[in-house]
């Protein structure tokens, strides 16, 4: 497993790198955003640990460019941010990060998060599951999701791994009401340490990609005081 560390503070980078290498990961390190994009293309890492505040291109821009690059490997992105430092933007809708960690953090927690991210890709692996509803098809095995348009054509959905897993979870049981704890359990297993708000972030991001009107959702509905449910007619 290859990990790219993008961090301009050498002490922090070194600490992360030593710890991850001790756990058996192969690490690459760079200290600015532009180099990060070049290393990403060359090394195709499985995970990117991306500091938010970087010289040149910042972490958000790097994240956006990696997510936009078609055909490339879709890595897990763990964003690092200092406390209070634009944290709303980090957990907000503008990033494609899968998870975030607020500095200062313990190396042990970082390793646990990385392992949790990597386990996610195995969660649906090995299962040949295709879910169909009136408007969506999710092939959990091949990691492909598409939306059926009114014209009858289907349009592929460009989802991050986490968004994909969230949609797969929803579509596996249309009509089921999920609370945040249940969704966290589905998406992160027992490895979750963060704030439950992160669920809302990913739901909002998914809505932006699948809902005709994200502010008035048709499919992923909010169940006030509980959580969320997915509504669409299942096709068996
Ligand atoms: Ca920094």
Boltz pocket constraint, residues with backbone or C-beta under 6 A from the ligand:
constraints:
  - pocket:
      binder: B
      contacts: [[A, 7], [A, 8], [A, 9], [A, 51], [A, 52], [A, 53], [A, 54]]
      max_distance: 6.0
